[in-house]
Amino acid sequence: MITVDGVTKAYDSTPVLGPVTEVVAERGITSVIGPNGAGKSTLLTIAGRLAEPDAGSVRVHGDGEPVDVHRARSSDVAKLVAVLRQENHFTARLSVRELVSFGRFPHCGGRLTPVDVAAVDEALEFLDLTDLQGRYLDQLSGGQRQRAYVAMVLAQGTRYVLLDEPLNNLDIRHAVRMMRLLRRVADDLGRAVALVVHDVNFAAAWSDRIVAVRDGRVVAQGTPEEVVRTDVLERVFDTPVRVHVLDGVPTAVYYR
């Protein structure tokens, strides 16, 4: 599991997060929801060592002793936690296979071994990208490109996968497909997936656990049934909400 303990963060003396104490389960999908500016992405990037907290700690539990994300060597953390940021911009013209191969860098330093090649092949196959591996990223649709980036973090072979808004700019069809793939990552590969997602109903339908954040604080956390409730969502989003259960899934309806 990933344990966040008393983490705080401020920019230009303005607090944006914390203190937050949170646990990401060892397996399954955990979705972080909340309004814009709530601190969701900041929490994820700190958990993935892409930003330093002002206070507190993040520990990752592997096979041995827990590893302090911000004190351990980068190479050690990169073998436990893979992170995909919301903004992904490569200036070089890369093929899908070249991009996915970057995920093996913590293991091989850029010199791919047969083990690394096999991991890249598996990630490409898992994300249904084998036939597209020779294409350049700028030749892909938005959904295909997003799958390529997810394949890169899967090829890293970590127990924990952190994704910042992986559904961003995807239409409903591709967003559903992405969530199905992430569900398979959790169920078939046994990975713990944590993602920031704006759509509460996507979080409710696909997650094992939801963390609701507002003003840099955790307002509620638990199963979809425990978090996707009228009283909780109105407190988080400050807007009228009604929750109905459809096909066993709590579903939010927003009113004017």
C-alpha positions in Angstrom: 0.0 0.0 0.0 0.9 3.7 -0.3 0.7 5.6 3.0 0.4 9.4 2.9 1.0 10.8 6.4 0.4 14.4 7.2 1.4 15.7 3.8 1.1 19.5 3.2 1.9 21.7 0.2 1.8 25.4 -0.5 2.7 27.6 -3.5 3.7 31.2 -2.9 2.6 30.8 0.7 -0.9 29.7 -0.4 -1.9 26.3 1.0 -3.1 23.9 -1.7 -3.0 20.6 0.1 -3.2 19.2 3.6 -2.6 18.0 6.0 -3.6 14.8 4.3 -3.4 11.3 5.7 -4.4 8.7 3.2 -3.8 5.1 2.2 -4.0 3.7 -1.3 -4.9 0.0 -1.3 -2.4 -2.6 -2.4 -4.7 -3.8 -5.2 -7.7 -2.5 -7.0 -8.7 1.0 -8.3 -8.8 4.1 -6.1 -10.3 7.2 -7.7 -9.6 10.7 -6.3 -12.5 13.1 -7.0 -13.2 16.7 -6.2 -13.7 20.2 -7.7 -11.1 22.0 -9.7 -8.3 23.3 -7.5 -9.1 20.9 -4.7 -5.5 19.5 -4.6 -6.2 16.2 -6.4 -3.3 16.3 -8.8 -1.0 17.8 -6.2 -1.7 14.8 -4.0 -1.0 12.3 -6.8 2.2 14.0 -7.9 3.5 14.1 -4.4 2.7 10.4 -3.9 4.6 9.7 -7.1 7.7 11.8 -6.1 7.1 14.3 -8.9 6.6 17.1 -6.3 8.1 17.6 -2.8 5.8 18.0 0.1 6.4 20.9 2.6 5.7 18.5 5.4 4.7 14.9 6.0 5.8 11.7 4.3 4.8 9.1 1.7 5.7 5.5 2.2 5.4 2.7 -0.4 5.1 -0.8 0.9 6.8 -3.4 -1.3 8.1 -6.9 -0.5 10.4 -5.6 2.2 10.5 -2.6 4.5 8.4 0.4 3.5 10.2 2.9 1.3 10.0 6.6 1.9 9.3 8.0 -1.5 11.1 11.3 -1.0 14.2 9.9 0.7 14.9 6.7 -1.3 16.9 6.7 -4.5 14.9 7.6 -7.6 15.8 4.3 -9.2 14.4 2.4 -6.3 11.1 4.3 -6.2 10.7 4.0 -10.0 10.6 0.2 -9.6 7.7 0.5 -7.2 5.6 3.4 -8.5 4.8 4.5 -12.0 3.3 7.9 -12.6 1.5 9.4 -15.7 1.0 13.1 -15.5 -1.9 15.0 -17.1 0.4 16.9 -19.5 2.5 14.6 -21.7 4.6 16.4 -24.3 7.5 14.9 -26.2 9.4 17.2 -28.6 11.1 14.2 -30.3 9.1 12.3 -32.9 8.6 8.9 -31.3 7.0 5.7 -32.4 4.6 3.9 -30.0 7.1 1.2 -29.3 9.9 3.8 -28.5 7.6 5.5 -26.1 6.6 2.3 -24.3 10.2 1.3 -24.1 10.9 4.4 -22.0 9.0 2.6 -19.2 11.9 0.1 -18.9 14.5 2.8 -18.3 14.6 2.3 -14.4 15.5 -1.4 -15.0 17.9 -1.2 -17.9 19.1 2.4 -18.2 18.2 2.5 -21.8 19.9 -0.7 -22.9 17.0 -3.1 -23.4 17.6 -6.7 -22.4 15.4 -9.6 -23.6 13.5 -9.2 -20.4 12.8 -5.6 -21.1 11.8 -6.3 -24.7 9.3 -8.9 -23.4 7.9 -6.4 -21.0 7.4 -3.9 -23.8 5.7 -6.6 -25.9 3.4 -7.5 -23.1 2.4 -3.9 -22.5 1.7 -3.3 -26.2 -0.4 -6.5 -26.4 -2.3 -5.7 -23.2 -3.3 -2.3 -24.4 -4.1 -3.6 -27.9 -1.3 -1.6 -29.5 0.8 -4.2 -31.2 -0.5 -3.3 -34.7 0.2 0.4 -34.0 3.7 0.0 -32.5 5.4 1.4 -35.5 3.3 4.5 -35.8 4.4 7.9 -34.6 2.5 9.5 -31.7 1.4 12.3 -33.9 -0.3 9.8 -36.2 -2.6 8.5 -33.5 -6.0 9.5 -32.4 -6.4 10.9 -28.9 -7.6 7.6 -27.5 -4.8 5.6 -29.1 -2.2 8.1 -27.8 -3.6 7.9 -24.3 -3.4 4.1 -24.4 0.2 4.4 -25.5 1.1 6.5 -22.5 -0.6 4.0 -20.2 1.3 1.2 -21.9 4.5 3.0 -21.0 3.7 3.1 -17.3 2.6 -0.6 -17.4 5.9 -1.6 -19.0 7.6 -0.1 -16.0 6.4 -3.2 -14.1 5.5 -1.4 -10.9 3.1 -2.6 -8.2 1.5 0.9 -8.1 0.3 2.9 -11.1 -0.7 6.6 -10.5 -2.6 8.3 -13.3 -3.5 12.0 -13.4 -6.8 12.5 -15.3 -6.3 9.6 -17.8 -9.8 10.3 -19.2 -9.0 13.9 -20.1 -10.0 14.8 -23.6 -11.6 11.3 -24.2 -15.1 11.0 -25.5 -17.5 8.6 -23.6 -16.6 5.6 -25.8 -12.9 5.9 -25.3 -13.3 6.9 -21.6 -15.3 3.7 -21.0 -12.7 1.7 -22.9 -9.9 3.2 -20.8 -11.6 2.4 -17.5 -12.2 -1.2 -18.7 -8.5 -1.5 -19.4 -7.6 0.0 -16.0 -10.0 -2.5 -14.4 -8.1 -5.3 -16.2 -4.8 -3.8 -15.0 -6.0 -4.1 -11.4 -7.8 -7.4 -11.7 -5.6 -9.4 -14.1 -2.2 -7.9 -13.3 -2.8 -7.4 -9.6 -1.7 -3.7 -9.7 -2.9 -0.9 -7.5 -4.2 1.8 -9.7 -4.9 5.3 -8.3 -6.3 8.0 -10.6 -7.6 11.5 -10.6 -11.0 11.6 -12.3 -13.5 14.4 -12.7 -16.6 12.3 -13.5 -18.1 11.0 -10.3 -20.1 8.4 -12.0 -17.1 6.9 -13.8 -15.4 6.7 -10.4 -18.5 5.0 -8.9 -18.8 2.5 -11.7 -15.2 1.3 -11.9 -13.5 2.0 -8.5 -13.1 -0.1 -5.4 -12.4 2.9 -3.4 -13.0 6.7 -3.7 -11.2 9.6 -2.0 -13.1 12.9 -2.1 -11.0 16.0 -1.8 -12.0 19.7 -1.3 -9.8 22.7 -0.4 -6.8 20.4 0.0 -8.4 18.2 2.6 -9.9 14.7 2.4 -13.6 15.1 3.0 -14.6 11.4 2.7 -13.1 8.1 1.7 -14.4 4.6 1.3 -16.3 2.4 -1.1 -18.4 4.0 -3.9 -21.5 3.4 -1.8 -20.0 5.2 1.2 -18.8 8.2 -0.8 -21.2 8.7 -3.7 -24.0 10.0 -1.5 -26.1 13.1 -1.7 -24.8 14.6 1.5 -21.1 13.9 0.7 -21.2 15.1 -2.9 -23.0 18.3 -2.0 -20.4 19.0 0.6 -17.6 18.3 -1.8 -18.9 20.1 -4.9 -21.1 22.7 -3.2 -23.9 22.1 -5.7 -27.3 20.3 -5.5 -26.9 16.6 -6.1 -29.2 13.6 -6.0 -27.9 10.0 -5.9 -29.8 7.1 -7.3 -28.8 3.5 -7.5 -28.8 2.2 -11.1 -27.9 -1.4 -11.7 -26.4 -1.6 -8.3 -24.1 1.5 -8.9 -24.7 4.8 -7.0 -25.2 7.4 -9.7 -25.1 11.2 -9.2 -27.6 13.5 -10.9 -26.9 17.2 -10.8 -29.6 19.9 -10.7 -29.7 23.5 -11.7 
